Every structure is written in C-alpha cells, then in structure tokens.
C-alpha cells in the first residue's frame, strides 16, 4: 500500500521520481457456467484524454492452474467502445464457446507515449439472463521492480466488502498470483458480523503456482452461515502473492437457479496505518474535512444502504447527511447519523439505512434522490486520508442481492479549485433490462454555490459515431439517465454496451452506473 498523498502526486504529475508508464494492465478471475459468463469492458479513452493515437492491447487467457491457453492482439486507434468476451477467447483457444471454464483473463495496453497510470480504466462484467454485475480493475501484474516497490511500501490486509452465507447464496474471493510462484503460505480470514463478533479461519497452502487463479468459498471452509446468523457480514483477508497488486475481486453467488453473481473489490485495511501521510490536512473553516454525494433510491421495494468498515487509521469522526432532489433542493438534514471511532479494536460493520432516515425526515420516496455525506472530526482528531465505504442499492424482495459499490469520501483539496475542467467516463450497460447512470455535482465546500457546466458524449461499439448533450447542474443537483426512459439513447446504443464521457467544471463530480434485473439482482460501480 502506498500513501494517499503519493497517489495524488501520480494523478497530478507532481512526483519528481515518476517514471513514464508504457504498459498498463489488468487481470481478472473469470468464470463461465450455465447462466454465467464474463467479459472485459473498456473504451479508447486514451485517445480523448491523453491524445494517444495508437495503443496495442494484448489479451491472455489462462486456466485456473495458470497455464496460458491463448493470446490475441487488438489495435486501439478509435475513441469507441470495446468488449472482450470470454466465450470468444475460448473459441480462439480451441474450446467451445459455452465451455464450463474457470481461470483468468489479462489485458495489457502498450504505448510509445506514457499512459501515466499503470491501472487502466477497464471493468470486469459477470453477466447472465438474471443478472449483470461489474467492477473496475482490481489486480494487475507489476511493470517492474520500481512499480512493485512503490505500491508495496507497506503490506496490509484487504477488507471492505459485504458477504452473505445462507441456503441460496455464499461469498467468494478471486485470488490470482503473479508470474512468480509462492511457496508455503497461509491465508488468514478475520470475519465479523452485525453483533460485533469476530472469528478467524486459516487456510494453509504448500504452493501457489505462477498465474494460478483461486476461487475461495469461505462458507465451504467452516460454518460461516451460523456465524453470520442470516445477516450481512464482512471480513479481512491476509495473503501472499508475488509480483501482482493485491486487490481482489470478491462477491456473492446465488447457488440456486437462476444463477447470479454480484461483485466488488477489496480495499486496504488501514487500521494499523499511523504515519503522518495516513491522515488528511487539518480542517479549514470553509471546508468539511470530506464529503461525498451518492445516488439514493427508496421507492417501492427499493433500498439504499451505506456501510462503513473497521479499516480506518485511528480517529474519531461523525457522519452528517443531507438529502437533495435532482434540482439541488435540500429536502432534509440530520447531524450525527453515525459516529466512527476507528481507535477501537472491535471489528464492527456500521450501517446507515437511508430508507429509514428519509422516512424519519418525512421525505417522499416517490422520486430518485441524492444523499450528501459529510464527515466531521471530533476533538483534536484528524480525518483519515482514506475513508472507504460501500454503497448498496437493491430490492427488499428475494433474492436480495444488491450491488456493493466500493467508494470513498472525497477529502477537501483547495488545489482542485484551480482546475478548470474534469473528465469522467463510465460504461452504459445498454444490453440490460434496466440500465441507468447517475451524474452528481457536489463538493466538500461548506457554502457550495457553483453551477456545473456538463458535456455528455456517448460512444458505441459498432462505429465511431457519437451522441452529445450539454446541460447545467445546480449545486448539489444530479442527473439520472434511465435507458428505458430515453428512446434516443436506446436507438443509439442498439442494445449493446456503450460508454459515456463527462466533461465538467466541477472537479468533485461523481458518477455511478447500475443495472437492475427483474430477478431482483442489482449490479453497479462508480465511474472513472
């Protein structure tokens, strides 16, 4: 794990020691069985954002044991949508397109012009007739020793995800090793439930082969079902892998028909991170220490929950919330909704139920809403630089499989005020029954009054044609685009996954994309 400040230096180009990045990559665990398949989604954003005219992608398919099955090349020279289907890679490897398969799919992007970030903006999409779930790049094979050293300044467990263990669903973790084997290692799981109880389970391994992919099902290792007592839980996992970034794709699988998977990614456990760079800047009067605007749906049978994990650097802070309509109208405010004391050693999953809070504030559930989270420190505490939380949106009907979007509070950063525009982009899952995207304009500023000028450009797979829209978002306002309610966009995408870019005058703009299925499964992620 490197510090949040080091991450910002890379993002702004201020790091003196930065090396040019000519390779950017991602590697994902993939699966295909009855009702479930996998694909990689991305767009040619480098052409727009970096003005790079030519990139070559190398796609490698490997078995679960790490054996290379197939390698293909793809030339990227157009700002459009790209899709790498596992079924097509299986055919290229000489297998049936519907073959039962578990393994990994790696995509590497090469350029003669620096790509800046070694993490590419790509997403893994597990999908089937009853679901569509997605998450952005998690693991990647390091480019060189410097890359590995920079990102492994400290080694910490991974955490920050929700799990369920019941008759019809169970959690899983997808762990991929890098190009060097690991000998004699132990995976240690620390699970905790809603009662604040915890349990540790260890798995000993003699060897993890190079590029080996492991799908780990904790509920098959011990009685996790009894421990969670029918409620949501979470965990921390300690593990060793070589030459690969240790962020995992994790999620929950529906065991009974229809098949369904929901996924997210793990995040750093910073509870033992206590260096100066692990806390954010001292509070200034005109700023909240951190804030975040999230989509909120509480209409009939819908719910929106927020989860905070015991993974923060030692501090005590509180969360206030404000709820807005799409025009930026404040509908309700409540202080001290949640107090988080990360100095405690107790493993506790803390939840904000936005349905209950909106009901308490007498906010009508008949419209889409946005919730602004505001973090305030108590006493002389400083806010941790990383405050990870999860956004769960779903249905209260069976099978109760919500999305579990990993996101972060945005710490205030006065330097961003000098940034004239910001660039965001995300997939539009237009081949799904109910796809939507959210664009929200807010800020950690106490008195935020700035309107955001927004330019949306939509891209598709079949050609380089685009569709453009411009609008203004008021402070704390948002736009939700639901494909079923937009005939122009439906016709443009033609039932195939597309992408959208957003150019805005607000550097704190946040974006999300979702896919709800009639089965009751919801998938989604934040944008790039």
C-alpha positions in Angstrom: 0.0 0.0 0.0 1.3 3.5 -0.9 0.0 6.6 0.8 -2.9 8.7 -0.5 -0.6 11.6 -0.9 1.6 9.5 -3.2 -1.5 8.6 -5.2 -2.3 12.3 -5.6 1.2 13.1 -6.8 0.9 10.5 -9.5 -2.5 11.8 -10.5 -1.3 15.4 -10.8 2.1 14.6 -12.2 3.9 16.3 -9.2 6.0 13.3 -8.3 9.7 14.1 -9.2 10.6 10.4 -9.3 7.8 9.4 -11.6 8.8 7.1 -14.4 6.9 7.0 -17.7 4.3 4.3 -17.9 4.3 2.4 -21.2 2.4 -0.6 -20.0 -1.0 -0.5 -18.2 -2.7 -3.8 -17.3 -5.5 -5.6 -15.5 -6.0 -9.3 -14.7 -9.4 -10.7 -13.6 -10.7 -14.0 -12.4 -13.3 -15.2 -15.0 -16.0 -17.8 -14.9 -18.4 -19.4 -17.4 -21.1 -21.9 -16.5 -24.8 -22.3 -17.1 -26.3 -18.8 -16.7 -23.0 -17.0 -16.0 -20.3 -15.6 -18.3 -17.6 -12.9 -18.2 -16.3 -10.1 -20.3 -14.0 -7.1 -20.1 -15.3 -3.7 -21.0 -13.4 -0.5 -21.9 -13.3 2.4 -24.3 -10.5 4.1 -26.2 -10.3 6.9 -23.6 -6.5 7.4 -24.1 -7.3 9.0 -27.5 -9.5 11.6 -25.8 -7.8 12.1 -22.5 -4.1 11.7 -23.5 -4.3 12.3 -27.2 -2.5 9.0 -27.8 -3.3 7.9 -31.4 -2.3 4.2 -31.2 -2.4 1.6 -28.4 -1.9 -2.2 -28.7 -3.7 -4.5 -26.3 -2.6 -8.0 -25.6 -5.3 -10.3 -24.2 -4.1 -13.5 -22.4 -6.4 -16.4 -21.4 -5.1 -18.7 -18.7 -6.5 -21.8 -16.9 -7.2 -21.9 -13.2 -3.8 -23.5 -12.8 -2.1 -20.6 -14.6 -1.4 -22.3 -18.0 -1.6 -19.9 -20.9 -4.3 -21.1 -23.4 -4.4 -18.3 -25.9 -3.1 -14.8 -26.6 -4.6 -12.3 -29.0 -3.7 -8.7 -30.1 -6.1 -5.8 -30.5 -5.2 -2.4 -32.1 -6.9 0.6 -30.4 -7.0 3.7 -32.5 -10.6 4.9 -32.1 -12.5 6.5 -29.3 -15.2 3.9 -29.1 -16.5 1.0 -27.0 -14.6 -2.3 -26.8 -15.7 -5.6 -25.4 -13.7 -8.7 -24.8 -16.0 -11.7 -24.4 -14.7 -14.8 -22.6 -16.7 -17.0 -24.9 -14.8 -15.6 -27.9 -11.5 -16.1 -26.2 -12.4 -19.7 -25.5 -13.1 -20.3 -29.2 -9.7 -18.8 -30.1 -8.2 -21.3 -27.7 -9.9 -24.2 -29.5 -12.7 -24.7 -26.9 -16.4 -24.5 -27.2 -17.9 -21.0 -26.7 -20.2 -22.3 -23.9 -17.5 -24.5 -22.3 -17.5 -24.7 -18.5 -14.5 -22.6 -17.5 -12.7 -21.0 -14.5 -9.5 -19.1 -14.9 -8.1 -15.6 -15.6 -8.2 -13.1 -18.4 -5.4 -10.5 -18.6 -5.4 -7.4 -20.8 -2.2 -5.4 -21.2 -2.1 -2.0 -23.0 1.2 -0.9 -24.6 2.1 2.6 -25.9 5.1 4.5 -27.0 3.7 7.6 -25.2 3.3 7.5 -21.4 0.0 6.2 -20.2 0.5 7.9 -16.8 -1.4 5.3 -14.8 -0.4 1.6 -14.7 -4.0 0.8 -13.8 -6.2 1.0 -16.9 -9.9 2.1 -16.8 -11.4 -1.3 -17.6 -14.1 -3.3 -15.9 -14.9 -7.0 -15.5 -18.5 -7.8 -16.2 -20.1 -11.0 -15.0 -23.5 -11.4 -16.6 -26.3 -13.8 -17.5 -30.1 -13.8 -18.1 -30.8 -13.0 -14.5 -28.1 -10.5 -13.5 -25.3 -8.1 -14.6 -22.5 -7.2 -12.1 -19.4 -5.1 -12.7 -16.3 -3.8 -11.0 -13.3 -1.9 -12.2 -9.6 -3.1 -12.3 -8.5 -4.8 -9.1 -5.4 -6.9 -9.7 -2.6 -6.2 -12.1 0.9 -7.6 -12.7 3.6 -5.1 -11.8 5.5 -3.5 -14.7 8.9 -3.7 -13.0 10.7 -3.7 -9.6 10.2 0.0 -9.0 6.5 -0.3 -9.7 6.3 -3.2 -7.2 8.3 -1.4 -4.6 6.3 1.8 -4.8 3.0 0.0 -4.3 4.2 -2.3 -1.6 5.5 0.5 0.8 3.6 -1.3 3.5 1.7 -4.7 3.4 -1.7 -4.7 4.9 -4.8 -7.0 4.8 -7.6 -6.4 2.3 -11.1 -5.7 3.5 -14.2 -3.5 2.8 -16.7 -5.9 1.3 -20.1 -7.4 2.3 -20.7 -11.2 2.5 -23.8 -13.3 2.9 -23.9 -17.0 3.8 -27.4 -18.6 3.5 -29.0 -21.6 1.9 -29.2 -19.9 -1.5 -26.1 -17.7 -1.6 -22.5 -17.7 -0.5 -19.4 -15.4 -0.7 -16.3 -15.9 -2.8 -12.9 -14.3 -3.3 -11.0 -14.5 -6.6 -7.2 -14.5 -5.9 -4.7 -14.5 -8.7 -1.0 -15.0 -8.2 1.6 -13.1 -10.3 4.4 -14.5 -12.5 6.4 -16.0 -9.6 5.2 -18.9 -7.5 4.5 -18.6 -3.8 5.8 -21.5 -1.6 4.3 -22.4 1.8 1.9 -19.7 2.7 -1.2 -19.1 4.8 -4.4 -17.3 4.0 -5.9 -15.8 7.2 -9.6 -14.7 7.3 -11.0 -12.5 10.0 -14.8 -12.4 9.6 -17.1 -10.2 11.7 -20.9 -10.0 11.9 -23.5 -7.4 12.8 -23.2 -8.2 16.5 -19.5 -7.2 16.6 -18.4 -10.8 17.0 -15.4 -12.0 15.0 -13.9 -15.3 14.0 -10.6 -16.3 12.4 -10.0 -19.1 10.0 -6.7 -20.1 8.4 -6.0 -22.0 5.2 -2.5 -23.4 4.7 -1.1 -23.8 1.2 2.1 -25.6 0.1 2.3 -23.7 -3.2 0.6 -21.2 -5.4 1.7 -21.5 -9.0 2.6 -18.6 -11.2 -0.6 -17.0 -12.6 -2.7 -19.5 -10.6 -6.3 -18.4 -10.0 -8.1 -19.5 -6.9 -11.8 -19.1 -6.3 -12.2 -19.3 -2.5 -15.5 -20.0 -0.9 -15.3 -19.3 2.9 -18.7 -20.8 3.7 -17.3 -24.2 2.5 -14.3 -23.9 4.8 -16.2 -23.5 8.1 -19.7 -22.8 9.4 -19.9 -19.2 8.2 -23.7 -19.4 7.9 -24.2 -19.9 11.6 -21.7 -17.2 12.4 -23.5 -14.5 10.3 -27.0 -15.5 11.6 -28.7 -14.6 8.4 -27.4 -11.1 8.3 -24.7 -9.3 6.3 -21.1 -9.6 7.4 -17.7 -8.6 6.3 -14.1 -9.7 6.7 -10.4 -9.1 6.4 -8.0 -11.3 4.5 -4.3 -11.7 4.9 -2.5 -13.4 2.0 0.8 -13.5 0.0 1.1 -13.2 -3.8 4.1 -12.3 -5.9 4.6 -9.6 -8.4 0.9 -8.6 -8.5 -1.2 -5.9 -7.0 -3.0 -7.5 -4.0 -6.6 -6.1 -4.6 -9.2 -8.9 -5.1 -12.4 -9.3 -6.9 -14.9 -10.5 -4.3 -18.7 -11.0 -4.2 -21.6 -13.3 -3.6 -23.0 -16.1 -5.7 -26.6 -17.3 -5.8 -26.4 -21.1 -5.6 -29.9 -21.9 -6.8 -31.4 -21.1 -10.2 -31.4 -18.6 -11.7 -27.6 -18.2 -11.5 -26.4 -14.8 -10.3 -23.2 -13.1 -9.1 -22.6 -9.7 -7.5 -19.1 -8.4 -7.3 -17.0 -5.6 -5.8 -13.3 -5.3 -4.9 -11.4 -5.3 -1.6 -9.7 -2.3 -0.1 -6.8 -1.5 2.2 -7.2 -2.2 5.8 -5.6 1.0 7.2 -6.4 0.3 10.9 -2.7 0.0 11.7 -1.6 2.8 9.3 -0.3 5.6 11.6 2.3 7.6 9.6 1.8 11.3 9.0 0.5 10.7 5.5 -2.3 8.4 6.7 -4.3 11.5 7.9 -5.6 14.3 5.8 -4.9 18.0 6.0 -6.1 19.9 9.2 -9.6 21.2 8.9 -10.3 24.6 7.4 -13.4 26.6 8.3 -14.7 26.9 4.8 -14.5 23.2 4.1 -15.9 20.0 5.5 -13.0 17.6 6.0 -14.5 15.2 3.4 -17.8 14.7 1.6 -19.4 12.5 -1.0 -22.7 12.6 -3.0 -24.3 9.2 -3.7 -27.4 8.1 -5.6 -30.4 7.1 -3.5 -33.4 5.1 -4.4 -36.0 4.3 -1.8 -39.1 3.8 -4.0 -41.3 0.8 -3.5 -39.3 -2.3 -2.6 -36.0 -0.4 -3.3 -33.4 0.3 -0.6 -30.2 2.2 -0.3 -27.7 1.4 2.5 -24.3 2.7 3.3 -21.7 0.6 5.1 -18.5 1.7 7.0 -15.8 -0.8 7.9 -13.3 -1.1 10.7 -10.4 -0.3 8.4 -9.6 3.4 9.0 -6.5 4.9 10.6 -7.1 5.8 14.3 -9.5 8.7 14.6 -13.0 9.6 15.8 -15.3 11.3 13.4 -19.0 11.7 12.7 -21.2 11.5 9.6 -23.9 14.0 8.9 -26.2 13.6 5.9 -28.2 15.9 3.6 -30.8 14.7 1.1 -31.4 16.5 -2.2 -33.7 16.3 -5.2 -32.3 16.5 -8.7 -32.6 20.3 -8.8 -30.3 20.7 -5.8 -33.2 21.4 -3.4 -32.4 20.4 0.2 -35.1 18.0 1.4 -33.7 17.2 4.8 -30.6 17.3 7.0 -29.6 15.2 10.0 -26.4 15.5 12.1 -24.5 12.8 14.0 -26.1 10.0 12.0 -23.1 7.8 12.7 -20.0 8.1 15.0 -17.0 6.2 13.9 -14.2 5.5 16.4 -11.5 3.7 14.4 -9.3 3.6 17.5 -11.4 0.7 18.8 -10.0 -2.7 18.2 -13.6 -4.1 17.8 -14.4 -5.4 14.4 -17.7 -3.7 13.6 -19.7 -3.2 10.4 -21.6 0.1 10.7 -24.6 0.8 8.6 -26.6 3.9 7.5 -30.2 2.9 6.4 -31.2 5.8 4.1 -34.7 4.4 3.8 -35.2 4.8 7.5 -33.6 8.2 7.6 -35.7 9.6 4.8 -38.8 8.2 6.4 -37.8 9.9 9.7 -37.3 13.2 7.8 -40.6 12.8 6.0 -39.0 12.8 2.6 -41.2 11.3 -0.2 -39.9 8.0 -1.6 -41.5 8.6 -5.0 -38.5 10.2 -6.7 -34.8 9.5 -7.2 -32.7 11.3 -4.6 -29.1 12.1 -3.8 -27.5 11.9 -0.3 -24.6 14.1 0.6 -22.3 12.5 3.3 -20.4 15.0 5.4 -17.5 13.9 7.7 -16.6 16.0 10.8 -13.8 15.2 13.2 -14.3 15.3 16.9 -12.0 17.0 19.4 -8.4 17.2 18.1 -8.7 14.2 15.8 -7.7 14.4 12.2 -9.6 12.7 9.4 -8.0 9.5 7.9 -6.8 10.1 4.4 -8.8 7.1 3.2 -12.4 6.6 4.4 -13.7 3.8 2.3 -17.4 2.9 2.4 -19.8 0.8 0.4 -23.0 1.8 -1.4 -25.6 -0.9 -1.5 -28.6 -0.4 -3.7 -31.1 -3.2 -4.2 -34.6 -4.6 -3.6 -36.1 -5.9 -0.4 -37.6 -8.8 -2.3 -35.8 -12.1 -2.9 -33.1 -12.9 -3.9 -31.8 -9.8 -2.0 -28.6 -9.4 -4.0 -27.7 -5.7 -4.0 -24.7 -4.0 -5.6 -21.9 -3.4 -3.1 -20.0 -0.4 -4.7 -16.7 0.4 -3.1 -16.2 4.2 -3.0 -14.5 6.8 -0.8 -15.3 10.1 0.9 -13.6 12.8 -1.1 -11.3 14.8 1.2 -11.3 18.6 0.7 -8.5 19.8 -1.6 -8.3 23.5 -2.2 -5.9 23.0 -5.1 -8.7 21.5 -7.1 -10.4 24.9 -7.2 -7.9 25.9 -9.8 -8.7 23.0 -12.1 -10.9 24.4 -15.0 -12.4 21.1 -16.0 -12.6 17.5 -15.0 -13.1 14.3 -17.1 -15.2 11.3 -16.1 -16.2 8.2 -18.0 -18.1 5.0 -17.4 -19.9 2.2 -19.2 -23.6 2.3 -20.0 -24.9 -1.3 -19.7 -27.3 -0.9 -22.6 -27.9 -4.6 -23.2 -29.5 -5.0 -19.8 -33.3 -4.7 -18.9 -32.9 -1.7 -16.7 -29.6 0.3 -17.1 -29.1 3.7 -15.5 -26.3 6.2 -14.9 -26.0 9.0 -12.3 -24.0 12.2 -12.5 -23.9 14.2 -9.2 -22.5 17.6 -8.6 -21.4 18.5 -5.1 -18.3 19.4 -3.1 -16.8 19.3 0.4 -17.1 23.1 0.5 -19.4 24.4 3.3 -21.0 27.0 1.1 -21.1 25.3 -2.3 -22.9 27.5 -4.8 -21.2 26.7 -8.1 -23.2 25.5 -11.1 -21.5 22.8 -13.1 -21.4 23.0 -16.9 -21.7 19.4 -18.2 -21.0 18.0 -21.6 -22.0 14.3 -22.1 -20.7 12.3 -25.1 -22.0 8.8 -25.7 -20.0 6.2 -27.6 -20.9 2.8 -29.0 -19.2 -0.3 -30.3 -20.3 -0.6 -33.9 -18.7 2.6 -35.2 -17.1 6.0 -34.1 -20.5 7.8 -34.2 -21.2 9.8 -31.0 -24.2 11.5 -29.4 -23.6 14.7 -27.4 -25.7 16.6 -24.8 -25.0 19.7 -22.8 -26.6 20.8 -19.6 -26.1 22.7 -16.3 -26.3 21.1 -12.9 -27.1 23.3 -9.9 -25.1 22.9 -6.7 -26.0 19.5 -5.2 -28.1 18.7 -8.2 -27.9 15.5 -10.2 -28.9 13.8 -13.4 -30.2 10.3 -13.6 -30.5 8.7 -17.1 -32.5 5.6 -17.3 -32.2 3.8 -20.6 -35.8 2.6 -20.6 -37.0 6.2 -20.5 -34.7 7.6 -23.2 -35.6 6.5 -26.7 -32.8 8.4 -28.3 -30.2 6.6 -26.3 -31.8 3.2 -26.8 -31.7 3.7 -30.5 -28.1 4.9 -30.4 -26.7 2.0 -28.4 -28.8 -0.6 -30.2 -28.9 -3.0 -27.3 -25.1 -3.2 -27.0 -22.9 -1.9 -24.1 -21.8 1.7 -24.7 -19.8 4.3 -22.8 -20.3 7.9 -21.7 -17.7 10.6 -21.1 -18.5 13.7 -18.9 -16.5 17.0 -19.1 -17.5 19.2 -16.2 -16.4 22.4 -14.5 -16.8 20.7 -11.1 -13.7 18.7 -10.0 -15.7 16.9 -7.3 -18.3 15.5 -9.8 -19.1 11.9 -9.1 -20.6 9.3 -11.4 -22.2 5.8 -11.0 -23.7 3.2 -13.3 -26.2 0.5 -12.5 -28.0 -2.5 -14.0 -31.2 -3.8 -12.3 -32.6 -7.1 -13.4 -36.3 -8.2 -13.0 -34.9 -11.1 -10.9 -34.1 -8.6 -8.2 -30.3 -8.6 -8.6 -28.6 -5.2 -8.9 -25.1 -4.6 -10.2 -23.1 -1.4 -10.5 -19.9 0.6 -9.8 -18.7 4.2 -9.7 -17.3 5.7 -12.8 -13.7 6.5 -13.6 
